[in-house]
Every structure is written in C-alpha cells, then in structure tokens.
C-alpha cells in the first residue's frame, strides 16, 4: 500500500477509473446484445433505434480511451452490415 499522500490519491483515482471503464464496457456489450436480440426477433425498427444507441456508446467509450477508436469503428461497421443483410 502506498505511504505517500499523492500515491494514495493516485490509487483512489485508478480504482475509480477502473470501475468507470468496466461500466462503460458492460453498457456497450449490453447494448450490442439488445441489438442482436432485435435482429433475431425480426424487429427491424427497434434494431435501427438500438443501432444508433450502440453508435453513441461506442463513440463515447472510444473517446474515454476505454476501447480504441478502431475497435469502435469495427463494431459499428459490423453491426450496420448485419442490419443491411437482414431482410425487411
């Protein structure tokens, strides 16, 4: 355990940031799962709404450096391709 005051603060900050990063990732994953669920159920309109939410969460997660920008772009690209392939 740290003994210096600044090291103690740095430890608190790292725990707080770790928790926030985990929450962001979990939120993104849940959003993607919901999108897949709408696609399987054939609910195209709900899937389109969910896709915009996934875009928003992916961009915010990448902006916070929790995931890389390329990964966010890849997620968005693959999900939009799934939506296009799905017959209306």
MODELLER restraints for C-alpha pairs under 7 A, 6 or more apart:
rsr = mdl.restraints
at = mdl.atoms
rsr.add(forms.Gaussian(group=physical.xy_distance, feature=features.Distance(at['CA:2:A'], at['CA:8:A']), mean=5.58, stdev=0.5))
rsr.add(forms.Gaussian(group=physical.xy_distance, feature=features.Distance(at['CA:21:A'], at['CA:66:A']), mean=5.80, stdev=0.5))
rsr.add(forms.Gaussian(group=physical.xy_distance, feature=features.Distance(at['CA:24:A'], at['CA:61:A']), mean=6.27, stdev=0.5))
rsr.add(forms.Gaussian(group=physical.xy_distance, feature=features.Distance(at['CA:28:A'], at['CA:54:A']), mean=6.71, stdev=0.5))
rsr.add(forms.Gaussian(group=physical.xy_distance, feature=features.Distance(at['CA:28:A'], at['CA:57:A']), mean=5.91, stdev=0.5))
rsr.add(forms.Gaussian(group=physical.xy_distance, feature=features.Distance(at['CA:28:A'], at['CA:58:A']), mean=6.54, stdev=0.5))
rsr.add(forms.Gaussian(group=physical.xy_distance, feature=features.Distance(at['CA:31:A'], at['CA:54:A']), mean=5.88, stdev=0.5))
rsr.add(forms.Gaussian(group=physical.xy_distance, feature=features.Distance(at['CA:32:A'], at['CA:54:A']), mean=6.40, stdev=0.5))
rsr.add(forms.Gaussian(group=physical.xy_distance, feature=features.Distance(at['CA:35:A'], at['CA:47:A']), mean=5.41, stdev=0.5))
rsr.add(forms.Gaussian(group=physical.xy_distance, feature=features.Distance(at['CA:35:A'], at['CA:50:A']), mean=5.65, stdev=0.5))
rsr.add(forms.Gaussian(group=physical.xy_distance, feature=features.Distance(at['CA:35:A'], at['CA:51:A']), mean=6.50, stdev=0.5))
rsr.add(forms.Gaussian(group=physical.xy_distance, feature=features.Distance(at['CA:38:A'], at['CA:44:A']), mean=6.88, stdev=0.5))
rsr.add(forms.Gaussian(group=physical.xy_distance, feature=features.Distance(at['CA:38:A'], at['CA:46:A']), mean=6.46, stdev=0.5))
rsr.add(forms.Gaussian(group=physical.xy_distance, feature=features.Distance(at['CA:38:A'], at['CA:47:A']), mean=5.25, stdev=0.5))
rsr.add(forms.Gaussian(group=physical.xy_distance, feature=features.Distance(at['CA:39:A'], at['CA:47:A']), mean=6.13, stdev=0.5))
rsr.add(forms.Gaussian(group=physical.xy_distance, feature=features.Distance(at['CA:44:A'], at['CA:88:A']), mean=6.86, stdev=0.5))
rsr.add(forms.Gaussian(group=physical.xy_distance, feature=features.Distance(at['CA:55:A'], at['CA:76:A']), mean=6.13, stdev=0.5))
rsr.add(forms.Gaussian(group=physical.xy_distance, feature=features.Distance(at['CA:58:A'], at['CA:72:A']), mean=5.20, stdev=0.5))
rsr.add(forms.Gaussian(group=physical.xy_distance, feature=features.Distance(at['CA:59:A'], at['CA:72:A']), mean=6.38, stdev=0.5))
rsr.add(forms.Gaussian(group=physical.xy_distance, feature=features.Distance(at['CA:61:A'], at['CA:67:A']), mean=6.10, stdev=0.5))
rsr.add(forms.Gaussian(group=physical.xy_distance, feature=features.Distance(at['CA:62:A'], at['CA:68:A']), mean=5.41, stdev=0.5))
rsr.add(forms.Gaussian(group=physical.xy_distance, feature=features.Distance(at['CA:62:A'], at['CA:69:A']), mean=5.16, stdev=0.5))
rsr.add(forms.Gaussian(group=physical.xy_distance, feature=features.Distance(at['CA:62:A'], at['CA:72:A']), mean=6.31, stdev=0.5))
